[in-house]
Amino acid sequence: MKAVLIVFNQALSDQVEAELHALHVKGFTKWDGLRGEGSRDGYPHMGSHAWPALNSAYLVIAEDEEAKRIRTQMDALDALRPQQGLRSFSWTVDE
């Protein structure tokens, strides 16, 4: 099994949720109002006057193949809007 962490600009919330729904992802945890700065191109998301954007994140525990499909869809969504900021990560978890 894998844990998949998806961190993204809140502006992408509807698209990320639609992708997870299309993949029939049922179990997840979501956090809103997260602050951060990515390691690639883009701008900080700090919820401040200078950097007003904020992030959200999903944590999904999934079987290996499902996790791979989730990451593939998130990479595709990020490619459509690279300046918004969307990253996904996965790691192995115990059942």
BARORO-657351 format. One record per atom (N, C-alpha, C, O): x, y, z; residue in three letters. Coordinates in steps of 0.001 Angstrom, whole numbers, padded with zeros to 6 digits, always signed. Atoms other than C-alpha are relative to their C-alpha. Layout:
# residues N
XYZala;...
//
This chain:
# residues 95
+000834-001173+000000met;+000000+000000+000000met;+000882+001241+000000met;+002037+001215+000424met;-000706-001268+000096lys;+001003+003592-000586lys;-000806+001104+000663lys;-002037+001073+000682lys;+000589-001267-000406ala;+000319+006932+001021ala;+000313+000968-001122ala;+001458+001065-001563ala;-000183-001006+001048val;-000195+009622-001613val;-000362+001347+000598val;-001482+001551+001065val;+000220-001358-000467leu;+000180+013243-000566leu;-000065+000908-001219leu;+000856+000937-002035leu;+000202-000932+001114ile;-001180+015822-003013ile;-000106+001395+000610ile;-001005+001660+001408ile;-000014-001374-000503val;-000358+019477-002272val;-000172+000925-001195val;+000511+000771-002207val;+000334-000804+001169phe;-001787+022178-004518phe;-000547+001359+000401phe;-001068+001535+001502phe;+000610-001321-000157asn;-002819+025816-004871asn;-001512-000188+000103asn;-002098-000955-000662asn;+001451+000138-000177gln;-006407+026185-003651gln;-000777+000328-001275gln;-001917-000111-001432gln;+000673-000309+001267ala;-007258+027580-007093ala;-000268-001265-000812ala;-001121-001253-001700ala;+000180+001261+000729leu;-007002+023974-008349leu;-000934-000966+000727leu;-001072-002113+000302leu;+000822+000908-000814ser;-009398+022529-005732ser;-001047-000750-000809ser;-001161-001969-000686ser;+001056+000665+000775asp;-012265+021817-008138asp;+000577-001048-000948asp;+000009-002131-001091asp;-000600+000934+000952gln;-009971+020145-010684gln;+000573-001225+000713gln;+000402-002351+000246gln;-000558+001133-000747val;-008166+018001-008102val;-001125-000897+000501val;-001046-002120+000384val;+001137+000784-000494glu;-011472+016924-006549glu;-000673-000774-001129glu;-001075-001921-000937glu;+000606+000681+001150ala;-012877+016083-010001ala;+000848-001196-000427ala;+000307-002255-000746ala;-000888+001114+000377glu;-009834+013931-010813glu;-000100-001144+001009glu;-000166-002309+000618glu;+000120+001054-001010leu;-010067+012056-007510leu;-001349-000699-000103leu;-001431-001916+000060leu;+001329+000594+000185his;-013798+011520-008065his;-000006-000920-001225his;-000542-002026-001167his;-000049+000812+001225ala;-013165+010240-011613ala;+000783-001292+000221ala;+000505-002301-000428ala;-000791+001196-000319leu;-010621+007773-010169leu;-000668-000859+001075leu;-000123-001888+001475leu;+000780+000722-001013his;-013253+006612-007611his;+000739-000108+001335his;+000628-001115+002034his;-000683-000038-001293val;-011080+007585-004638val;-001049+000282+001067val;-001738+001301+001013val;+001029-000136-001029lys;-013277+007108-001582lys;+000559+000489+001330lys;-000066+001329+001978lys;-000536-000367-001300gly;-011044+007473+001467gly;+001142+000989-000131gly;+002090+000762-000883gly;-001049-001009+000044phe;-008948+010571+002031phe;-000137+000911+001209phe;-001160+000917+001894phe;+000019-001093-000959thr;-008052+013341+004445thr;+000385+001252-000765thr;+001320+001224-001565thr;-000291-001247+000688lys;-008090+016952+003229lys;+000291+001090+001019lys;-000378+001206+002046lys;-000337-001177-000792trp;-006443+020016+004728trp;-000098+001222-000894trp;+000338+001182-002045trp;+000081-001276+000719asp;-007188+023599+003625asp;+000809+001057+000754asp;+001141+000886+001927asp;-000662-001137-000633gly;-005409+026887+004313gly;+001453-000242+000351gly;+001955+000311+001330gly;-001410+000302-000264leu;-001866+025525+004146leu;+000909+001030-000647leu;+000625+001536-001733leu;-000992-000947+000519arg;+001111+027800+003649arg;+001232-000765-000438arg;+001566-001807+000126arg;-001233+000646+000422gly;+004255+026922+001768gly;+000621+000666-001203gly;+000059+001574-001815gly;-000743-000479+001158glu;+006786+027583-000901glu;+000651-001206-000645glu;+001387-001948+000006glu;-000532+001150+000715gly;+007698+025034-003544gly;+001471+000140-000335gly;+002069+001206-000188gly;-001414+000013+000345ser;+011139+024070-004672ser;+000253+000232-001489ser;+001403+000295-001921ser;-000117-000266+001436arg;+010443+024695-008377arg;-000443+001426-000283arg;-000530+002256+000622arg;+000511-001319+000389asp;+009211+027711-010311asp;-001338+000255+000687asp;-002017-000674+001124asp;+001273-000359-000618gly;+006244+029577-008922gly;+000229+000951+001154gly;+001349+001394+001409gly;-000039-000994-001065tyr;+005436+031825-006014tyr;-000396-000625+001328tyr;-001092-001640+001351tyr;+000435+000484-001312pro;+005042+031314-002265pro;-001511+000123+000154pro;-002135+001011-000426pro;+001421-000037-000348his;+001543+030592-000991his;-000057+000164+001515his;-000028-000812+002264his;-000147-000297-001416met;+001553+032301+002372met;-001235+000636+000647met;-001235+000877+001854met;+001199-000599-000570gly;-001925+033811+002815gly;+000236+001401+000541gly;-000479+001846+001438gly;-000334-001344-000475ser;-000363+037253+003298ser;-000371+001036-001059ser;-000805+000694-002159ser;+000278-001069+000957his;-000832+040625+001636his;+000909-000134-001222his;+000451+000028-002353his;-000957+000118+001108ala;+002285+040086-000480ala;-000186-001294-000784ala;-000052-001298-002008ala;+000170+001318+000629trp;+001622+036376-001204trp;-001339-000584+000459trp;-001365-001425+001358trp;+001324+000336-000541pro;-002158+035891-000812pro;-000470-001446-000222pro;-001369-001901+000486pro;+000474+001357+000283ala;-002539+032376-002248ala;+000257-000930+001188ala;+001164-000701+001988ala;-000166+001058-000994leu;-002927+029343+000032leu;-000069-001351-000703leu;-000520-001446-001844leu;+000028+001356+000531asn;-002576+025604-000514asn;-001054-000836+000706asn;-001560-000472+001768asn;+000763+001078-000619ser;-004704+022573+000198ser;+000789-001274-000223ser;+001723-001304-001024ser;-000679+001284+000173ala;-003614+018954+000517ala;-000977-001140+000244ala;-001905-001027+001044ala;+000705+001261-000223tyr;-005071+015468+000285tyr;+001014-001055+000396tyr;+002132-001074-000119tyr;-000760+001200-000308leu;-003680+012346+001890leu;-000909-001179-000294leu;-001995-001299+000273leu;+000775+001170+000413val;-004909+009133+000294val;+000844-001238+000275val;+002023-001270-000078val;-000664+001293-000159ile;-003985+005589+001349ile;-000633-000926-001026ile;-001848-001122-001033ile;+000530+000757+001133ala;-004309+003333-001684ala;+000899-001191-000328ala;+002074-001232+000037ala;-000799+001102+000534glu;-003200+000086-003241glu;+000998+000566-001007glu;+000781+001641-001565glu;-001093-000503+000836asp;-000027+000437-005312asp;-000455+000488-001373asp;-000050+001568-001805asp;+000441-000389+001351glu;-001744+000548-008719glu;-000899+001227+000025glu;-000800+002094-000844glu;+000853-001183-000124glu;-004367+003031-007578glu;+000854+001236+000286glu;+000608+002305-000272glu;-000895-001116-000319ala;-001626+005239-006111ala;+000729+000475-001259ala;+000909+001675-001468ala;-000685-000356+001255lys;+000195+005136-009440lys;-000933+000777-000926lys;-000514+001753-001547lys;+000975-000722+000828arg;-002978+006209-011293arg;-000252+001408+000534arg;-000356+002359-000240arg;+000205-001317-000602ile;-003533+009066-008839ile;+001171+000912-000345ile;+000970+002048-000773ile;-001181-000832+000272arg;+000028+010320-009274arg;+000070+000384-001474arg;+000433+001515-001800arg;-000013-000293+001440thr;-000231+010076-013079thr;-000989+001110-000324thr;-000658+002023-001080thr;+001011-001033+000253gln;-003443+012161-013096gln;+000414+001345+000588gln;+000180+002388-000023gln;-000434-001256-000608met;-001989+014743-010732met;+001136+000625-000806met;+001181+001846-000962met;-001077-000522+000859asp;+001140+015072-012911asp;-000579+000637-001259asp;-000111+001685-001704asp;+000632-000544+001205ala;-001097+015612-015947ala;-000693+001334+000301ala;-000607+002271-000493ala;+000667-001246-000384leu;-003132+018276-014134leu;+001034+001104+000245leu;+000824+002249-000155leu;-001058-000981-000234asp;+000058+020027-013010asp;+000569+000511-001316asp;+000887+001694-001434asp;-000548-000400+001300ala;+001305+020065-016611ala;-000899+001003-000715ala;-000419+001823-001499ala;+000933-000944+000612leu;-001841+021948-017668leu;+000104+001399+000593leu;-000152+002384-000099leu;-000072-001291-000709arg;-001293+024737-015096arg;+001240+000046+000887arg;+001116+000086+002111arg;-001227+000113-000800pro;+002355+024665-013997pro;+000240+001153+000968pro;+000884+000948+001997pro;-000234-001124-000899gln;+002342+028136-012414gln;-000863-000047+001263gln;-000549+000623+002247gln;+000862+000097-001179gln;-000461+027214-009988gln;+000674-000769+001130gln;+000519-000415+002298gln;-000674+000807-001004gly;+001622+024604-008187gly;-000836-001179+000456gly;-001846-001012+001141gly;+000623+001245-000430leu;+000590+020988-007684leu;+001100-001045+000038leu;+001792-001258-000958leu;-000997+001056-000131arg;+002852+018241-006387arg;-000649-001195+000673arg;-001511-001047+001540arg;+000452+001208-000685ser;+002177+014655-005441ser;+001218-000855+000332ser;+002208-000887-000399ser;-001082+000842-000515phe;+004366+012280-003484phe;-000630-001297+000500phe;-001800-001315+000882phe;+000515+001248-000567ser;+003986+008667-002421ser;+001116-000733+000730ser;+002299-000596+000420ser;-000935+000838-000727trp;+005612+006320+000010trp;-000747-001228+000492trp;-001974-001219+000597trp;+000571+001264-000450thr;+005030+002786+001248thr;-000457+000114+001456thr;+000235+000687+002298thr;+000531+000024-001380val;+002869+002321+004356val;-000361-001423+000371val;-000625-002253-000499val;+000459+001292-000495asp;+002039-000677+006520asp;-001508+000011+000066asp;-002126+001060+000244asp;+001458+000094-000072glu;-001513-001925+006516glu;-000477+000119+001430glu;-001680+000062+001686glu;
//
